[in-house]
């Protein structure tokens, strides 16, 4: 037995060594030989599954692990399988894993905590937030000291505006965790809770007394979140210089994170420049069909620069009985990317787009948004703010669709974009510096100005300030544009927001409240922003501010 064990360990060592040298086929053979020698030890299976992943043989990797689990439950094997399923979005395989491991029996054992945790992450990604919460709770029931499950559940409570549950879980966690790093994270969530309950001075004091600025010096993730929170507290306490400095520091850290260095602010600007020259009448007349598509009349694209009030409009309009607002997903943009991928990403190939190619994009898009017969009779609103850049492509695919342009004072918009914590990509990286934010805004609206001249599309401007100050009149006019009547329940739009399990935009904690005026003229509080007003004067004058 001892000799077999020595041989087994030698094969594992040999396989790992070969894998590190890039000799994957030879490594694979070593691990297969180890399994033949001992088909119960999990080491060879885990290493072999990694080799399969490196060789893009994903099905083999999952099958290997699931076949092992059919005979005996092993925590390391099940965790490896769960990790692979979530990383590569293998939902069907994960469902098999749930079945084999009898996870749905809700037997809360310590060795099942990670399976419940990954199950929660799948539910969260699929926006099944109640199921996600329950699965995180199950993970904690398996191991009350599993801190990762607490963190994810605390985050989920906060972004779904479930502040009472947030409070209760923090209290429970304080009893279980005494480690300094863990206590610091719990202190952060407690200060966040106080902020969400509008106890801004208490939140600021709690941060100071807990010494969180020092505590998170080497934890970039929570340092970023803390600076964001401190800025919100300082703004509410009218300490505007401190609030601005918090965001400058936060953005500087974000800009220097390794994972954000791959993004290039020029990519979106270069795309806009190409569009300015391409989407002109001469080209569009060759592409746009005069066909009278039936379903276009019920399709609306809600666009605008980020932080222009699109989430507010979304929440108001989705309260109407005859409107369906899509969740903020790039459904049409993904189809657009697929089209250009097939055309070597050459914009001029759009001049050769055929009716069958347009029809393919239309049908695939409509399949995703019209899910039942009730949807066919509804006005469907696709809300994705920066689709404002893609209005040329939208006109080609849906020539009769209407456009709602959300508008807000340009200075308030750039202030909000600079302050907001966005998920970073080639577009959002522009918001980490105030000058880049302004340049991006100017580029987007100069493109929209070209669209106004060159494209014959039907659009209506919905101004944030007018909606706040004269709600019924402005929403009635907007609904008339959509061919709909006003409904009194629209005035209780914030209750619609509260009933949504999660709002997937940075405004999730704002639209659950009735209308308020504090965000109008916000930019005037910040000298470092107001000095840039002249750079936005063109749009301030054009849109009547």
DRENTIMI-706007 format. One line per field, with one value per residue (C-alpha): residue number from 1; residue in one letter; x, y, z. Coordinates in Angstrom, 3 decimals, always signed. Example, Ala and Ser with C-alpha at 12.3 -4.5 7.8 and 13.67 -1.06 7.14 Angstrom:
2
num 1 2
residu A S
px +12.300 +13.670
py -4.500 -1.060
pz +7.800 +7.140
//
This chain:
545
num 1 2 3 4 5 6 7 8 9 10 11 12 13 14 15 16 17 18 19 20 21 22 23 24 25 26 27 28 29 30 31 32 33 34 35 36 37 38 39 40 41 42 43 44 45 46 47 48 49 50 51 52 53 54 55 56 57 58 59 60 61 62 63 64 65 66 67 68 69 70 71 72 73 74 75 76 77 78 79 80 81 82 83 84 85 86 87 88 89 90 91 92 93 94 95 96 97 98 99 100 101 102 103 104 105 106 107 108 109 110 111 112 113 114 115 116 117 118 119 120 121 122 123 124 125 126 127 128 129 130 131 132 133 134 135 136 137 138 139 140 141 142 143 144 145 146 147 148 149 150 151 152 153 154 155 156 157 158 159 160 161 162 163 164 165 166 167 168 169 170 171 172 173 174 175 176 177 178 179 180 181 182 183 184 185 186 187 188 189 190 191 192 193 194 195 196 197 198 199 200 201 202 203 204 205 206 207 208 209 210 211 212 213 214 215 216 217 218 219 220 221 222 223 224 225 226 227 228 229 230 231 232 233 234 235 236 237 238 239 240 241 242 243 244 245 246 247 248 249 250 251 252 253 254 255 256 257 258 259 260 261 262 263 264 265 266 267 268 269 270 271 272 273 274 275 276 277 278 279 280 281 282 283 284 285 286 287 288 289 290 291 292 293 294 295 296 297 298 299 300 301 302 303 304 305 306 307 308 309 310 311 312 313 314 315 316 317 318 319 320 321 322 323 324 325 326 327 328 329 330 331 332 333 334 335 336 337 338 339 340 341 342 343 344 345 346 347 348 349 350 351 352 353 354 355 356 357 358 359 360 361 362 363 364 365 366 367 368 369 370 371 372 373 374 375 376 377 378 379 380 381 382 383 384 385 386 387 388 389 390 391 392 393 394 395 396 397 398 399 400 401 402 403 404 405 406 407 408 409 410 411 412 413 414 415 416 417 418 419 420 421 422 423 424 425 426 427 428 429 430 431 432 433 434 435 436 437 438 439 440 441 442 443 444 445 446 447 448 449 450 451 452 453 454 455 456 457 458 459 460 461 462 463 464 465 466 467 468 469 470 471 472 473 474 475 476 477 478 479 480 481 482 483 484 485 486 487 488 489 490 491 492 493 494 495 496 497 498 499 500 501 502 503 504 505 506 507 508 509 510 511 512 513 514 515 516 517 518 519 520 521 522 523 524 525 526 527 528 529 530 531 532 533 534 535 536 537 538 539 540 541 542 543 544 545
residu X X X X X X X X X X X X X X X X X X X X X X X X X X X X X X X X X X X X X X X X X X X X X X X X X X X X X X X X X X X X X X X X X X X X X X X X X X X X X X X X X X X X X X X X X X X X X X X X X X X X X X X X X X X X X X X X X X X X X X X X X X X X X X X X X X X X X X X X X X X X X X X X X X X X X X X X X X X X X X X X X X X X X X X X X X X X X X X X X X X X X X X X X X X X X X X X X X X X X X X X X X X X X X X X X X X X X X X X X X X X X X X X X X X X X X X X X X X X X X X X X X X X X X X X X X X X X X X X X X X X X X X X X X X X X X X X X X X X X X X X X X X X X X X X X X X X X X X X X X X X X X X X X X X X X X X X X X X X X X X X X X X X X X X X X X X X X X X X X X X X X X X X X X X X X X X X X X X X X X X X X X X X X X X X X X X X X X X X X X X X X X X X X X X X X X X X X X X X X X X X X X X X X X X X X X X X X X X X X X X X X X X X X X X X X X X X X X X X X X X X X X X X X X X X X X X X X X X X X X X X X X X X X X X X X X X X X X X X X X X X X X X X X X X X X X X X X X X X X X X X X X X X X X X X X X X X X X X X X X X X X X X X X X X X X X X X X X X X X X X X X X X X X
px +0.000 +2.832 +4.575 +1.355 +0.934 +4.511 +3.952 +0.689 +2.340 +5.231 +2.747 +0.980 +4.308 +5.389 +2.085 +2.246 +5.861 +5.000 +1.948 +4.101 +6.409 +3.409 +3.608 -0.137 -0.574 +2.232 +0.769 -2.627 -1.119 +0.510 -2.800 -4.690 -2.082 -2.508 -6.285 -5.698 -3.495 -6.000 -9.450 -10.585 -7.923 -9.153 -5.773 -5.450 -9.069 -8.697 -5.402 -6.718 -9.838 -7.544 -5.598 -8.856 -9.794 -6.394 -7.019 -10.551 -12.060 -14.676 -17.153 -14.477 -13.460 -16.995 -17.855 -14.735 -15.715 -19.428 -18.699 -16.511 -19.296 -21.809 -19.937 -18.825 -19.258 -15.988 -15.918 -12.837 -14.224 -17.662 -16.096 -13.870 -16.871 -18.945 -16.116 -15.752 -19.515 -19.836 -16.694 -17.749 -21.531 -22.353 -25.787 -27.033 -23.958 -24.369 -27.979 -26.640 -24.213 -27.090 -28.962 -26.007 -25.010 -28.675 -28.281 -32.036 -32.614 -31.400 -29.201 -26.876 -23.444 -20.175 -18.855 -21.846 -21.372 -19.543 -22.171 -24.889 -22.623 -22.157 -25.865 -26.562 -24.155 -25.919 -29.278 -27.852 -26.446 -29.881 -31.547 -33.416 -32.617 -34.927 -33.508 -29.983 -30.629 -31.983 -29.022 -26.544 -28.478 -28.215 -24.473 -24.286 -26.443 -23.806 -21.059 -21.873 -18.235 -18.220 -17.474 -17.698 -21.380 -22.013 -20.293 -22.275 -25.549 -24.871 -24.157 -27.334 -29.482 -28.085 -28.491 -32.033 -32.852 -33.612 -32.090 -33.820 -32.363 -28.999 -29.163 -30.142 -27.393 -24.736 -25.841 -25.671 -22.243 -20.764 -21.446 -19.656 -16.587 -13.890 -10.983 -9.812 -10.065 -13.543 -14.671 -13.429 -15.580 -18.599 -17.903 -17.980 -21.405 -22.649 -21.525 -23.181 -26.417 -26.382 -25.939 -28.851 -31.000 -30.041 -27.970 -25.090 -23.310 -23.601 -22.182 -19.267 -18.581 -18.700 -16.123 -13.870 -14.207 -13.625 -10.505 -11.614 -9.426 -6.354 -7.966 -8.499 -5.145 -4.135 -7.607 -8.285 -11.808 -13.058 -10.896 -12.743 -16.121 -15.245 -14.183 -17.449 -19.407 -17.420 -18.139 -21.878 -21.786 -19.721 -22.032 -25.106 -23.258 -22.414 -18.677 -18.324 -14.535 -14.076 -16.697 -14.909 -11.511 -12.906 -14.001 -10.747 -8.865 -11.314 -11.054 -7.276 -7.196 -9.644 -7.566 -4.441 -5.968 -4.317 -7.677 -8.631 -5.421 -6.729 -9.430 -8.762 -10.833 -9.978 -11.805 -15.299 -14.187 -12.667 -15.911 -17.894 -15.574 -16.086 -19.870 -19.850 -18.433 -20.364 -23.955 -24.792 -27.745 -25.719 -24.857 -28.130 -30.208 -28.464 -29.119 -32.392 -35.371 -38.696 -40.514 -43.333 -42.435 -45.464 -43.694 -41.585 -44.520 -44.510 -40.740 -39.113 -35.444 -34.825 -31.369 -29.288 -25.958 -25.490 -26.972 -29.460 -32.529 -33.053 -33.584 -36.181 -38.011 -37.722 -39.302 -42.121 -42.966 -42.840 -45.613 -47.977 -50.250 -49.478 -45.695 -42.965 -39.493 -36.635 -33.955 -30.777 -29.119 -27.291 -29.587 -29.453 -25.832 -24.771 -26.406 -24.711 -21.328 -21.986 -22.788 -19.577 -17.517 -18.622 -17.670 -14.129 -15.317 -15.335 -18.012 -18.240 -19.506 -22.762 -23.325 -23.701 -26.077 -28.826 -32.521 -32.070 -29.251 -31.448 -34.304 -32.042 -31.041 -34.670 -36.094 -33.384 -33.907 -37.712 -37.489 -35.628 -38.019 -41.479 -41.884 -45.672 -48.884 -49.393 -46.065 -47.282 -49.889 -47.551 -45.246 -41.781 -39.065 -35.429 -33.517 -29.775 -28.428 -25.367 -27.433 -27.577 -24.289 -25.895 -28.931 -27.584 -27.565 -30.942 -32.451 -31.167 -32.636 -35.792 -36.498 -39.865 -38.918 -39.317 -36.638 -36.934 -33.913 -33.454 -31.970 -30.629 -28.504 -25.117 -23.193 -25.305 -24.767 -20.982 -20.952 -23.002 -20.935 -17.696 -19.084 -20.856 -19.237 -19.634 -18.394 -15.336 -15.197 -13.950 -16.803 -16.965 -13.222 -13.807 -15.604 -12.563 -11.281 -13.467 -11.830 -12.387 -16.010 -16.647 -14.879 -16.953 -20.182 -19.254 -18.424 -21.675 -23.844 -21.944 -22.725 -26.392 -26.456 -25.297 -27.974 -30.588 -29.498 -28.823 -31.379 -35.121 -36.176 -39.051 -37.872 -38.967 -36.814 -37.753 -36.069 -35.311 -35.918 -39.321 -40.437 -39.411 -41.080 -44.198 -44.636 -48.180 -47.878 -44.518 -45.441 -48.795 -46.941 -44.485 -47.300 -49.083 -45.914 -46.202 -49.931 -50.999 -53.220 -52.036 -52.616 -52.771 -50.635 -47.650 -47.393 -46.513 -43.632 -41.332 -43.554 -42.968 -39.237 -39.590 -41.386 -38.582 -36.158 -33.146 -32.511 -29.374 -28.120 -26.241 -29.612 -30.970 -31.129 -32.614 -35.654 -37.245 -38.016 -40.600 -39.313 -36.834 -35.075 -31.741 -29.961 -30.973 -28.097 -25.841 -22.879 -22.981 -21.681 -18.383 -15.974 -13.707 -16.657 -18.381 -15.179 -15.662 -19.191 -18.046 -16.955 -20.593 -22.220 -23.222 -25.498 -26.678 -27.985 -29.270 -31.392 -32.650 -30.784
py +0.000 +2.365 +1.659 +2.353 +5.582 +6.640 +5.852 +7.812 +10.887 +10.600 +10.660 +13.706 +15.499 +14.552 +15.741 +19.105 +19.579 +18.827 +21.094 +23.984 +23.433 +23.523 +19.804 +19.348 +16.022 +14.447 +15.909 +14.504 +11.037 +11.226 +12.110 +9.387 +6.850 +8.098 +7.569 +4.046 +3.425 +4.936 +5.904 +7.270 +9.867 +13.277 +14.881 +13.399 +14.244 +17.886 +18.292 +16.488 +18.673 +21.731 +20.265 +19.745 +23.390 +24.577 +22.550 +23.980 +20.533 +21.869 +19.019 +16.453 +18.474 +18.637 +15.045 +13.763 +15.470 +14.665 +10.990 +10.878 +12.392 +9.782 +7.227 +9.241 +12.810 +14.705 +18.353 +19.291 +17.643 +19.241 +22.653 +22.308 +21.378 +24.264 +26.755 +25.656 +25.738 +29.302 +30.636 +29.331 +29.771 +26.061 +26.300 +22.917 +21.147 +22.914 +21.708 +18.158 +18.845 +20.001 +16.809 +14.450 +16.136 +16.267 +19.976 +20.576 +18.301 +21.241 +19.164 +21.809 +20.244 +22.152 +20.436 +21.745 +25.445 +26.286 +24.567 +26.719 +29.755 +29.119 +28.338 +31.778 +33.401 +31.727 +32.990 +36.473 +36.526 +35.440 +38.193 +35.651 +37.655 +36.012 +32.604 +34.033 +35.376 +32.027 +30.152 +32.476 +31.889 +28.134 +28.509 +30.247 +27.510 +25.036 +27.059 +30.115 +31.195 +31.257 +34.980 +35.169 +34.212 +37.030 +39.601 +38.612 +38.532 +41.933 +43.371 +41.829 +43.211 +46.690 +46.775 +45.379 +48.100 +45.550 +47.690 +45.960 +42.575 +44.298 +45.549 +42.155 +40.291 +42.789 +42.275 +38.497 +38.667 +40.827 +37.970 +35.384 +37.257 +38.711 +38.768 +42.381 +42.312 +40.795 +43.302 +46.159 +44.912 +44.601 +48.147 +49.299 +47.712 +49.267 +52.715 +52.008 +51.063 +54.322 +56.225 +54.348 +55.333 +58.988 +59.162 +60.838 +62.356 +59.069 +57.221 +59.673 +59.413 +55.609 +55.569 +57.901 +56.019 +52.666 +54.075 +52.563 +54.824 +53.182 +49.736 +49.533 +50.971 +47.623 +46.518 +48.306 +46.938 +48.266 +51.392 +52.301 +51.574 +53.528 +56.617 +56.410 +56.237 +59.059 +61.237 +60.608 +61.477 +64.601 +65.819 +65.402 +67.232 +70.022 +69.376 +69.672 +69.998 +66.845 +65.018 +65.975 +64.964 +61.568 +60.920 +62.156 +59.725 +56.872 +57.444 +57.586 +54.170 +52.772 +54.137 +52.410 +48.990 +46.361 +45.021 +48.498 +49.157 +47.077 +49.674 +52.543 +55.719 +56.444 +53.400 +54.834 +58.310 +56.822 +54.910 +58.148 +59.881 +57.092 +57.281 +61.039 +60.478 +57.325 +57.947 +60.625 +60.846 +59.647 +56.359 +55.906 +56.222 +53.081 +51.092 +52.095 +50.128 +51.803 +48.640 +49.241 +46.891 +46.252 +45.745 +48.920 +51.102 +49.568 +49.762 +52.688 +53.240 +55.254 +56.808 +59.599 +60.248 +58.208 +59.884 +61.901 +60.462 +57.322 +55.140 +57.592 +57.501 +53.715 +53.418 +55.865 +54.324 +50.699 +51.645 +52.030 +49.061 +49.112 +49.506 +46.919 +48.291 +45.922 +45.421 +47.298 +44.754 +45.309 +42.963 +44.834 +45.886 +42.257 +41.423 +44.458 +43.227 +39.766 +41.299 +43.353 +40.423 +38.506 +41.551 +41.966 +44.937 +47.115 +49.819 +50.300 +46.708 +48.050 +49.547 +45.973 +44.704 +42.620 +42.518 +38.940 +40.052 +42.843 +40.392 +37.983 +40.734 +41.930 +38.458 +37.514 +40.755 +40.511 +36.897 +38.112 +40.948 +39.633 +36.684 +36.167 +37.368 +40.109 +41.659 +41.967 +44.553 +46.553 +49.462 +47.993 +50.352 +49.359 +51.468 +51.593 +55.159 +54.956 +53.463 +57.155 +56.426 +53.586 +55.473 +55.089 +51.298 +51.314 +53.303 +50.727 +47.745 +49.375 +52.330 +53.179 +52.892 +56.009 +57.535 +59.123 +61.276 +61.753 +65.170 +66.833 +69.927 +69.021 +70.225 +68.044 +65.101 +65.349 +65.893 +62.755 +60.697 +61.761 +60.908 +57.647 +54.267 +52.536 +49.143 +50.096 +49.465 +51.410 +53.926 +54.303 +54.765 +58.252 +59.197 +58.786 +62.278 +65.361 +66.597 +63.224 +63.178 +66.546 +65.511 +62.325 +64.299 +66.770 +63.944 +62.101 +65.159 +66.316 +62.855 +63.210 +66.581 +64.857 +62.190 +64.973 +66.413 +63.202 +60.694 +61.085 +59.620 +60.503 +61.496 +63.362 +64.991 +64.253 +66.758 +65.566 +68.974 +69.378 +65.946 +66.793 +70.229 +69.463 +65.694 +65.173 +67.585 +66.238 +62.567 +63.176 +64.750 +61.865 +59.286 +61.145 +60.702 +56.962 +56.914 +56.224 +57.798 +59.007 +56.674 +57.955 +55.076 +56.560 +59.081 +56.212 +55.038 +54.742 +51.915 +50.117 +50.516 +49.148 +46.085 +45.332 +42.843 +44.738 +47.794 +47.124 +50.699 +53.073 +54.770 +51.756 +53.669 +56.858 +55.823 +54.070 +57.586 +60.137 +62.949 +65.306 +68.462 +68.173 +66.807 +69.801 +72.302 +69.928 +71.001 +74.523 +73.129 +72.132 +74.893 +72.393 +71.476 +74.834 +76.320 +73.949 +75.213 +77.146 +73.868 +72.745 +76.055 +74.874 +72.168 +74.289 +76.878 +74.362 +72.498 +75.605 +75.574
pz +0.000 +0.938 -2.396 -4.331 -2.414 -3.210 -6.905 -6.865 -5.315 -7.811 -10.722 -9.270 -8.783 -12.324 -13.817 -12.070 -13.153 -16.813 -16.698 -15.464 -18.455 -20.805 -21.632 -21.128 -22.972 -20.954 -17.742 -18.666 -19.084 -15.629 -13.975 -15.884 -14.725 -11.158 -11.382 -12.638 -9.621 -7.140 -8.352 -4.977 -4.228 -5.433 -6.327 -9.811 -10.687 -9.665 -11.540 -14.626 -14.672 -14.746 -17.685 -19.586 -18.903 -20.196 -23.374 -23.733 -23.169 -20.765 -21.147 -20.279 -17.229 -15.799 -16.756 -14.991 -11.735 -11.887 -12.633 -9.540 -7.418 -8.616 -6.525 -3.503 -2.231 -1.912 -0.860 -2.916 -6.067 -5.686 -5.019 -8.090 -10.242 -8.828 -9.428 -13.068 -13.667 -12.372 -14.061 -17.477 -16.946 -17.218 -15.610 -16.882 -15.535 -12.211 -12.072 -12.497 -9.669 -7.443 -8.239 -7.632 -4.369 -3.220 -2.466 -2.780 +0.231 +2.332 +4.589 +5.985 +6.301 +6.453 +3.322 +1.302 +2.145 -1.109 -3.255 -1.658 -2.120 -5.858 -6.214 -4.719 -7.172 -10.097 -8.820 -8.340 -11.894 -13.162 -11.071 -8.938 -5.839 -3.321 -4.253 -4.041 -0.539 +0.610 -0.822 +0.912 +4.142 +3.544 +3.057 +6.437 +8.007 +6.801 +8.463 +10.581 +10.261 +6.432 +6.046 +2.221 +2.385 +4.893 +2.666 -0.432 +1.485 +3.079 -0.389 -1.776 +1.052 +0.471 -3.316 -3.064 -0.518 +2.212 +4.970 +7.899 +6.874 +6.402 +9.999 +11.445 +9.561 +10.694 +14.318 +13.881 +12.210 +14.978 +17.406 +15.244 +13.972 +16.218 +13.734 +13.164 +9.349 +9.485 +12.119 +9.925 +7.030 +9.329 +10.566 +6.944 +6.410 +9.652 +8.484 +5.123 +6.902 +8.858 +5.586 +3.982 +6.983 +6.314 +9.518 +7.735 +10.725 +12.646 +9.643 +9.372 +13.126 +12.990 +10.168 +12.148 +15.451 +13.717 +12.045 +8.726 +6.588 +8.114 +8.326 +4.548 +3.504 +2.001 +0.904 -2.397 -2.797 +0.536 +0.321 -2.898 -1.321 +1.815 -0.162 -2.072 +1.180 +2.787 -0.238 +0.110 +3.799 +3.208 +0.448 +2.646 +5.433 +2.938 +3.160 -0.600 -0.870 +1.209 -0.887 -4.119 -2.712 -1.660 -5.250 -6.773 -4.542 -5.285 -9.031 -8.904 -7.210 -9.784 -12.636 -11.318 -10.659 -12.854 -14.067 -15.340 -17.261 -20.182 -20.874 -23.250 -23.078 -26.717 -28.073 -27.593 -28.757 -31.937 -32.591 -32.252 -34.734 -37.280 -36.808 -37.405 -40.883 -41.740 -40.623 -43.186 -45.585 -48.559 -46.836 -44.950 -48.118 -49.405 -46.235 -44.593 -45.794 -46.501 -45.409 -42.950 -40.121 -37.924 -34.625 -34.801 -33.766 -30.272 -29.848 -28.054 -27.298 -24.113 -24.464 -22.993 -21.410 -18.198 -15.091 -17.143 -15.440 -17.528 -14.430 -13.094 -16.445 -16.552 -13.087 -13.871 -17.246 -16.075 -13.614 -16.616 -17.354 -21.086 -20.932 -20.562 -19.793 -20.487 -17.870 -18.744 -21.028 -24.348 -26.310 -29.617 -29.108 -28.707 -32.043 -33.552 -32.258 -33.718 -37.112 -37.198 -35.950 -39.034 -41.153 -39.741 -37.653 -40.755 -40.490 -44.261 -44.585 -43.189 -46.671 -47.956 -45.260 -46.857 -45.982 -44.756 -42.414 -41.070 -40.652 -38.744 -36.286 -35.941 -35.313 -32.802 -30.916 -30.912 -29.729 -26.647 -25.780 -26.732 -24.409 -24.540 -26.202 -23.613 -24.658 -28.259 -27.213 -24.998 -25.692 -25.161 -23.967 -24.347 -21.842 -22.331 -21.992 -24.237 -27.057 -27.968 -29.752 -31.733 -33.089 -36.631 -36.349 -34.544 -37.443 -39.942 -38.076 -36.672 -38.997 -37.431 -33.753 -31.619 -29.414 -25.960 -25.132 -21.384 -20.759 -17.620 -17.068 -18.626 -15.548 -13.253 -15.584 -15.655 -11.871 -11.326 -13.783 -12.093 -8.641 -9.520 -9.000 -12.376 -13.448 -15.505 -19.265 -22.311 -21.890 -18.117 -17.719 -19.160 -15.925 -13.693 -14.603 -14.860 -18.111 -19.792 -18.580 -20.245 -23.473 -23.620 -23.093 -25.846 -28.244 -27.611 -28.140 -31.199 -32.637 -31.641 -33.399 -36.592 -36.140 -35.831 -39.189 -41.089 -39.777 -40.010 -36.653 -34.364 -30.908 -27.811 -25.154 -21.549 -19.238 -15.716 -14.147 -15.839 -14.624 -11.053 -11.115 -13.186 -13.055 -14.369 -17.295 -18.482 -18.142 -19.875 -22.834 -22.930 -22.860 -25.669 -27.736 -27.013 -27.847 -24.265 -21.606 -18.210 -15.243 -11.651 -10.337 -12.172 -9.332 -6.977 -9.161 -6.123 -4.854 -8.166 -7.509 -3.980 -5.325 -7.768 -6.266 -7.586 -9.745 -11.769 -12.049 -9.731 -8.999 -7.096 -3.792 -5.286 -7.341 -4.344 -3.014 -4.205 -6.408 -4.783 -5.971 -4.179 -7.252 -9.395 -9.514 -7.590 -9.720 -8.241 -4.928 -6.525 -7.555 -9.318 -11.572 -12.004 -13.459 -16.442 -17.236 -20.340 -21.994 -21.919 -22.855 -26.331 -24.903 -21.968 -24.462 -26.995 -24.466 -22.686 -19.387
//
